[in-house]
Amino acid sequence: MSAVTDRIERDGPITFADYMRLALYDPAEGFYARRVPGSGAGYRTSPSLSEWFGRLFARWATSVWEGLGRPEEFTVLEAGAGRADLAAEALEAFEGPLRWVIVEPFDQVAALQRERLAARGAAVSWRRSLCDGPPVVGCVVANEVLDNQPVHVLEKSGVQWVEIHVGLKDGRLVEVPGPLSDPSLAELAAPALGELDEGDRLEVSPAASDWVTRAAGALERGTMLVIDYGDEEPDLWRRHPSGTLVTYREESLGVDPLADPGEADITAHVNFSALSRAAMAAGLEPEPLRTQREWLASLGAAQVADDLRHRQEEAQLAGDHAAMVQLLAERSRLSALSARGGLGDLLVFTATKG
């Protein structure tokens, strides 16, 4: 990837955060500039897997709308909308006035979203950044977005941290240990020093906390919803002493984030304790963390599954094989949203304002 190698040749070794930013978001060569996340694009997200994710989300959004006193203008501001699966289903199921604003910096991706949502007309609009427009009354939503925010990689060395940079050696990308690129990283990672052993690693993401701050600024009143893989402190460090960085390429898991930059997704577990601190500092009130399995159950996922099963049984009795197979597949997709060891283990973080 020339954007990475050109930068290193010009400036010397760069932080892993800068490397990750180029590999994922470079306008010409970045992974997300050239691919649309979702089913068949390297990995599956909940909205792309089952239509019921968007429908159950609509129930949740309706409760937020009602909690705000049913305002005449209610908006969902979504970052990382991918193929717009969530918007398509939620707009259909929401019981009230709803505007949907997609945050999408890449024109190619936005064009596909516009095509998908063309029938929705003025109910859908786009921004290039969270704060590229007035604050909204409603929800700011990020589903599997913050695990892709750039992270700094730190390694314990004695009673302090060294930072892992990315350099070039014989034409290959290599790790280069060095001093911290920003002294504030030591403060952010200080609580983990006593939890890890010599040579252990962790990721620190000021970018994810900054995203929460911007999301709070984009919200006049309502709720911020973040769904992602991650954990809270100190369990995040104790359970992953080697760090949490992984890559995904065509649904295959990889462990070398320096291999073929721009050709694979790069993720790191979200530190939900850091998100909570950022939310409170920005004037939001965090709510208890839940798994996606628990969150969907609170929205009636079990009742939906029962109804689908009853309809499947009726179709079988009526000899309607096509309907029976269709309902079985729909039940299977719904079940996958709550699966242990899979999407059900995603964590749901909400924080309210006003």
N, C-alpha and C positions, 0 to 999 in steps of 0.2 A: 504494500500500500504506500504509494508515493507521498501522501500527505504526512504519514508518520516518519518515514525515512528522511524526507526532505527537512522536516522540523528538527530531527535529531542531528542530522549532518550540519544544520545551520546553528543550532543552539546548544548541542551537546545533550546528554541524557535528560529525559523529561519525567515528570511524575507519572505514576500509573494513572492518576486522575486525568491528566492531559492526554495520555495515550488512549484511555477508554473513551474520552470525549471525541477524539478524532476517529477512532475505530467505529464508533456507533453513529456519530452525528455529523461527520464531515459532509458538507452539502453535495460533494461530487462522489465521494468514495465510501461514505459511512454506511454501515449495515442498514440503518433505518431510512436512509435517503433513497435506498434502492429496493427496499422490500416493505410490504405491508404486513404487520403482525396479524396472526390469526390462524385458523385451521388451514393446513396445507402450505403455510409460509414458514415452516421451520419449527413451529410449536403450536399448541392449542391454548386458547384462553377460554375462560368460562363462557363469555358471551358468544364465542364462535362455536363452542361445543354443543350448547343446548339453548333453544329458544326460550326455555323456562327461566334462564338466568335473567334476561331482560324483563320478563313478565313479573318475576318476583321482585326485581329491583324496582319496578313501577309501583308495587305495593309499598315498598319502603319509602320511595319518593313521595307517594301520596300521603303517608303519615307525616313526613316533614312538612309538606304543604299545609296539611290540616293543623299541625302544631304552630305554624306561623300565622294562623288565622285566615287561611285560604286567600292569600293575596291574589289580585287580578293578574299580576304578571309573576310567574314562577319559572325559574330558569335552572337547567342543569348545564353546568360548565364542565365539559369532559376533556381531560388530557389523555393522550395515547389511545385514541378511539379506534385505531386499526382499521378494520373493514366496516366500521360503523354498525356492527351487529347489535351492540347494546342500545344504541339510539333507535335503530329500526324497530326492535321489539318493544322497548319502553314507550316510545311515542304512540304505538298502537294500543298499549294496555293502560296507559295512565288515565285516570278518571278525573280530569280537570284541565285547566289551561296549562299548557307546557311549551316553553321555548327551549331549544337545545342549541348550545354553542360548543363547537368542537375547537380545541386548541391543536393546531397542526402547522408546524413550520415548513413542511415539505410540500411543494405544489403538486408533485406527482401523486402523493398519497391523498391530498385533499381532493384532487380531481376524481379519484375512485370513490371517495366518500360522497361527493356531490352526485355522482351517477347513482349510487346506491339509494340516496335519500331524496332524489329529485322530486318524487311525488309529494314530499312534505312541504315544499315551497318555502314560504317565509318563516315557517316554524323552526327552521334550522339555519344557522349562520356559522361563520368561521372566524377564528383569531389566529394570529401567529404566535402569541404568547399569552400567558394567563392574564396579565394586566393590560393587554392591548384592547382596552374598552372599559366601560364603567363597571363598578362592582355590581354583582347580581344578588337578588333575593332568591334563595333556593339552595342548590347543592354544588359543590366542587368535587369532582369524582376522578379518581385515578385507580384503574384496575391493572395491576402488574405493570406499573410505570416506575415506581421509585427504586425497584431493584436494578434498574438500568441507569440510575444516576451515577456519575463518575465517583469513584472512591479512591482515597489514598490508602496505600498498603503499608502498614507498619510492622516491624519485627522487634521483639524484645531482645535487648542486648544489655545484660547487667541490670542496672536500675533505671534504664532509660530506653527510648525507642530509636531505631534507625528507620529511615524511609526507603522503600524499594522503588527505585527509578527504573526507567526503560532506556537502554542504550543499544548501540550497534557494535557487533564484533564479527569480523569476517563476513559482513553482509547479512548477518542474522540478528534478530532482536534478542537481547539478553537482559537479565535483571542486573541492576547496578545499585548496591546498597550505598546510602549516603545520608547526610544530615537531613533533618526535617526541613521541608520546603517552606513551612510556615510554623512559627513557634506555637500558634494556637492549637496545632494538632496534638501537642504534648498534653495540654490541658484536657482536650476532648477525650484522649485515650488514657488519662491518668488512672481512672478507677479500675482499668483492666490489668494494670501492672501486677497487682497482687494475686490476680486470678490465673495468670499464665506463667509458663516456664520459659527458660532460655531458648530462644529460637522460635518460639510460637509467634503466630501472626494474627492480625485482625485488620479489618477495613474501617475506615472513618470516612463519612460522607457529609461534609458541609453542604454539598449540592442538594442532598435530600432535605436537609433542614431548611436551606434557602427556599426550596420549592414550597415547603409548608408555609413559610413566611409570605411568599407571593400569593399562595392560595388564600391565605387569610385576608390579604389585601384585596383580592378579587371577590370577596364575599362580604356583602353588606349585612345580610342576616341569613341564617340558615345553618347548614351542616357540611363539613368536609368529610368525605368518605375515601379512605385509602385501603385497598385490598392487595395484599402481597405476601410473599414468603419472607419470613424473618423470625425474630424473637426479641425478648426483652433482656436487659442486663440483670444479673451477670450470666444468665444461662446462654446467651448468644455466644459469649467467649468460651465458657466452660465446655459447651457441646461441640465447638468448632475451633480447637486450638491451632489448626493450620489455616484458618480463614475459611471463607465461604465462596470464593470465586469459582464459577464454572462457566462453561460456554455451551451453546446449543446450536447445532447445525442440522437442518432437516430432521429434527426430533432426536438427534443423537447427542448424548452428553459428552462433553470434553472437559479436560482439566488444565489445558495449557492455553491461557488467554493471550499469549503472545504469538500463537500460531495463526497465520493467515488473517491479519486484522482486516476488518471490513467484510469478511466472509461468514462470520459467526456472531451470534448474539453473545453478550458478556453480561453476567448477572452477579450480584452479591446480595446476601440476605440483608433485609432492612432492619435497622436498629430502632425498634418501636419506642424504646425509652427516650432516645434522642428526638424522635418525632414528637413525642408528648411534651418534652421540654420546649421544643421550638413552637409547638402549638400554643402552649400557655404563655410564652413570651410574646406571641403575636396577638394575644387577646382572645384565644379560643379556649373552650372548656372541654378537655378530653373526656371521653366516656370509656367504660371498661372494655378492654380488648376481648374479642371473641374470635373463634374460628369461623371460617366460611360455613362449615357444617352447622354450627350453632345459629349463625345469622340466618341462614336459609330456613332452618327449622322454625325460627321465630316468625318467619314470613309465610308459613303454611306449606312448606315443601312436602311434608309427610302427607298432608291431606290431598295435595295434587297427585302424589304417587298413588294413593289409594283410589282416587277417581280414575286415573289412567288404567289401573289394574282392573277395576270393575268394568270399564268400557272394553278392555281387551277380552275379558271373559265373556261379555255379551256378544262381541264380534265373533268369538270362537263358537259360541252356541248357535249363532245365526249362520255359521258357515262362511263368514266373510273373511277369507284368509288374508287378503291384501290389507284390510283394516287392522286385523289382529297383528300382523307383522309390523305395520307402521306404528301402532301403539306400543308394542314391545320395544321397538327401537327408541321411541320417545321416552319411555320409562328408563331405559338403560342410560340414555344421555343425561336425564335428570339425576339419576343415582350417582353418576360420575362426578357431578358437582359437589357432592358431599363425601366422596370416597376417602377413607383413611389411607394415609400414605400417598395421597394425591391432592386433587384440588380442594378437598374438604379441609385440608390442613392449612390452607391459606389463612392469614390473619386479617381481621376486619377492624380497622381503626376509624373511629368517628370522633369528631370534635365540633362543638356548636359555637355559634356566635349570635349574640342578640336574642 
